[in-house]
Amino acid sequence: MKYISEFRSPEIVNTLLGEIKKILKGSWNIMEVCGGQTHSLVKNGLLNMLPANIQMIHGPGCPVCVTPVSLIDKAVHLAMEHDVILCSFGDMIRVPGSGMSLLEAKSKGGDVRILYSPLEAVKIARENPGREVVFFAVGFETTAPANALSVVHAYREGVKNYSILTSHVLVPPAMEAIMSDEDCRVDAFLAAGHVCAIMGIGEYYPLVEKYKIPIVVTGFEPVDLLEGILMTVRQLEAGTYKLENQYTRVVETEGNKNAIAVVDQIFEITNREWRGIGNIPFSGYAVKSAYSDFDANKKFDINIAEAHEDTTCLAGDVMKGKIKPDQCPNFGKKCTPTRPLGAPMVSSEGACAAYYHFNLAGSVHQ
């Protein structure tokens, strides 16, 4: 297939659904890791098309959603107290901190700018040598190469007023944390195709062997997702477990070697706090000491109290797959996109936002 419309073909979707129903005998819980996959499942109505004995569990694959409250507060503090030009992708702007979001900071006079690329932030720093420019570097392995490359460019060009506030998180350690939880009810995973496009698929083999669970690397269109589900169901019904790659048109076994090289140049693996979930060992990137001049955490003296998630927010349980968004008592009531308690209600990859905007919970909001 050559065109995106073919991956949304109703005929192919119905064929795949028929294949799933034909081989399905048991009841299975399949977790799609990525929030982009969650949104595709919801907005395309796939959750309602699947047989009732296949339950899709929505995973923690939204990096905006798991960015700690304290880091949001740091970004706000830099914008409000240090006269920094704070640059960010648009997804982060409305995520609530303990006091205010970056959007609220902007409304109160903070110089907060929405960009499409961290390289734009380097350009802004070059054009404003008298001011510090910080890019809020958030994301999974997918966005890490571009953020690392911005540091490489700033270093080579001698742009000393540029730094990144890093909140990168890694997918395989999160999957392991889910599987090692005693309450885990996941039978198989759909792994995030865009992450594997960067990093390759090698990190998933140990997880398959250790937990004896099928993992299928999957894309984001309806045909991708249903084919990935079909591949997992075939394994589950046969009692087998292996790593398979549905997303072969994008994902190569070894990933993108150039992207991996620039990530390895700038970042090192560290423990990372996940909002709503807790600390996961070796699950994030930090800027290497050789490039500490470009690490906003080290460049600025940020003395603010450690903050935590709103105790009434159940986003952590949503992201761990313990509840669906509409099972939260605050969903669509105390928590809406204009008054969010947690990040999954405002992120474009958040499960709560998907359920709210596509009215999956029926009459929860009108």
N, C-alpha and C positions, 0 to 999 in steps of 0.2 A: 504494500500500500504506500502511496506517495503523498496523499493529501490528508490534512487534519480531519476533513469531513468523513473520511473513511473510518476513522477511529471513533466516530460518533454514529455510525450507521445503525439504524434501527433493525435492519435485517441481520447484521452480524451480532448485535446485542441479543436478539431473540434466539439466534442459533446457539450462542454461548450459554444463555440461560437454560435452553433445552438440554444441552450437554450436562450442565451442572445437575439439573433435576433428574436426569437419566441415571447418573451414577451415585447420587446421594442416598445414603441409607442412615447414617448416624446424624447426631447433632454436634455442630462444631462452632467454636468461638475463634474468629480470625481477627487479628489486630492489624489495621493499616496504620503504619507508624507515622506517616506524614500528614500534616494538617491540610496540605493541598489535595491529598487523596480523599480526606474526609469531606472537604467541600465538594469535590467532584461526585462522590457517592451521594451526597445530599441533594445538590442542585439538579443532578440528572435523574433523580428519583430511583436510583439503583437499590437503595435500602428497602424500598417498598416492593421491588420486583423480585428480590431474592427469596428463596424458600424460607419459611419461618424457622426451620431448624439450622439455618446459618445465621449466626449473630455476628455482626461486625462491631468490634470494640475499637473505639477511637483512642489512639495513642498520644504520646507526649511530643509528637513531631511538629511543634510550633515554637521556634526559637524565641519569638517575641513573647509568647505566653510564659516561658520558663525563665525569662530574664529576671533576676532577683529585684525585689523592691528597693533594696539598698543601692543598686546600680542606677535605677531610675532616679533615685534621690541624688546620687552623685552627679548625674548628668544635669539635673535641674540646678543643683548647687553651682556647678561650673558656669552655667548660663546666667545665673542670677547674681552670683557673688564674685566671680573672677573676670567678668567682662569678656568671656570667651565667646567666639562664634561657634556655636554647638550645631554640628551637622548630623543629620540622621536620615535613614530611610523613612518613608511616610508611616509605615506600620507602627513605629515606636511612639509617635507623637501623642496619641491619646491614651496610652497605657498608664493606668494610675500608679503613682508612687504613694508614699505614706502621707505626703502633704499635697502635692499637686503633680499634674502631668506636664510633659514638655509643652503641650499646646497651651496649658494655663500659664506656664512660664513665659511663653512667647507673648501671650495677651497682656502680661504684666511688664513687658519691656525687655525680656530676655531676647538675645539675638539667636534665635533658633531657626535653622534653615533645612528644608526638605530637599534632599538630593536623590539622584538616581544612581550615582556611582561615587565611591570614595575618592576616585581620581579628581572629581569636581572639587572636593574639599581641599586637595593638595593645590589646585589652581587658585582657590580662594585664599589659601595661606600665602601663596606666592604673591598675590595681588594686594595683600594686606599685611605687610611685614611688621607693622607695629602692633598687631593683635595676635593672640593665640587662637588657633583653630583646632577643634577637637571633633573627630568623627566617631560617632557611637557605633562601634563595630559589633553588630549582633548577627547571629546566624549559626547554622550548622556548617558542616564541612563545605557546603555548596558555596557560601559567600566568602569563606576564608581566603581563597586565592586572591580575589580582588582587594580585600582589605590588606592582605600582606603586601600585595603589589603597590598599594598606595604608600606604604612605608618605604619600600625599595625606591620608588620614585623620589620621595621626599629626601631620603638619604643621599641619593645620587646627585640631586639638584641642590643640595645644601639648604633645603627649606627647614629651618630649625624651629619655626613656630607652628609646626604641625605635630599632632599626636592622635592616638586612637584610644578610646575607652572600650576595652575588650570584654565581650560577653559571648564568646563562642562556645558552643556545646557540641558534643559528639554523639552520634546515634548509637553505635554498637554498645557502649557502656550503659546507655539508658535501657536498651533492650535487655541487657543482662540483669540490670536492677529490677526490671519488671518480672523476668523469669525466676529470679531468686526470691521474690516475695512469696511468702507462704500462702497468701490469698490469691495468687495468680491463677487465672482460669483461661489463659490463652493457649489454644491448640496449635496455632500456626501464625506466621507473620507475613504481611506484604511489606517488604523493605522499600525504602524511599529511593526511587530511581535516580533523582537528580544528585543525591549524595553519592551514590555508587558511580555516577558518571564522572565524578571528580576522583574518588578514592579507590575505585575498583570494588571487587566483591570479596577479596581475600579475608577480611576481618570477620566475615560471617560464618566461615567454615567451622571455627572452634565453637561458636555458639550452637550450631546445628548438632555437632557431636556431643557437646557437654549436656545439652538439655533435650536432645533427641526430639527435635521439633522442626517441621518444615519451614523454610524461609524462601520466599519467592520475591526476587527483585522486580518491581512493577512500576509501570508508568502511571499516567494521571488521567487519561481519557477513558470514557466508559468501556471501550473495547479492551484497553489495557487492563483495567481493574477486573473486569469479568474474566478475562483470560487468566489473570493472576489468581483469582479465586478458584477457577476451574483447576488450575495446576496444583493448588494446595489441597483441594478436595480430593483429587486423584491420589495424592500421597496419603492423606488422612484415611481414606477408605481402604487403601492397600496396606496400611500400617507401616509405611516407610517414612523416612525423613531425610531430606537432602536440600542442598542449596540449588535453586534454579534461577535462571535469568529470563524473565519474560520481555524485558525492555532492551532487547538486543540491538535495536536500531539506534540506541543512544549509548548504552552501557557496554564498555569493553572490560574484560577480566581484570586488567591491570590499571584501569582508570586513566586519568590524564596525567602523564608523567611530568609535564611542565608545571601544571597546577600544583601537584604534590611537592615538587621541588621548591617552589616559592613559599609554600606554606611551611615546609621544613626549615627554610632559611630564616623565617621571621618568628615562628611560633614554637613553643614547646608544650607538651601535654601536662596538665595540672588537674588537681581536684576542682570541682565546680559545684556551686550551690544552684539548684534548680528551683525556681519559684513554685511553691505548692507541693514540691516533692521532697526536697532536702538535698543534702550533700551526696554526690555520686563520685566515688574515687576515679581519678584519671579520665574525667568526662568532659574536659574543656581545654581550650588553648589559652596560653598566656604569652605575652611578648617576651622573647629571649633577652637576657641581660645585655647582650651585645647591642641591642637596639632600644635600651631603656630610655633614651632621650625621646623616643616616640611613644612611650607608654604613659598615658594620661594619669594612670593610677600612681605612678612614681613621680611624675613631673609636677603634680599639684598637691599641695598639702590640704587634703579634704578631711576635715574633722567633723563628721556628722554621726549622730547616733545610729546604731544598727537598727534597721526597721524590718518588720515582718509582714506577711500577708494578712489582710483583713480576716479575722477569725470566723466571720460568718460566710466567707467565700469557700465554696467546695471545688474550686478549679483543680486543686491537686487530685481529688478523687476522680474528676472527669478525665484528667490527663493520664492517670494510672489505669483507666479503664474500669474503675469500680462502679461508676454510675454513668448514665447518659446525661447530657446537659439538662434536659427537661425534667430530670428526677431531682434536681436541686430546687429546694423550696423558694429560692430567691429568683429563679430564672423567669425573666419577663416581668418581674414585679419590682423587687428592690434592685435588681441587676438588669440593666438594659444598655444598648450601645451609647446612649447619651448619659447614663449614670451607671457606669460599670463598677462592679466590686472587684473584678479580676480581669486579667489580660485576655483570656479566651473569648470574652464578649466583644472586644474591639479589634483584635487582630484579624487580618484577612485570611489567616489560616486557623483561627480558633474554632474549636468545635461548637462552642456556645453561640458564636456569631453565625455559624452555618445554620444551626437549628432555628435561631431567631429570624434571620433574614428570609429563610425559605419556609418558615412557618411549619416546621416538621412536627411541632408539638400540638398541631391542630389549633385550638382556640385560645392558646396561652396569651397571644397578643393579637389585636385586631387593628 
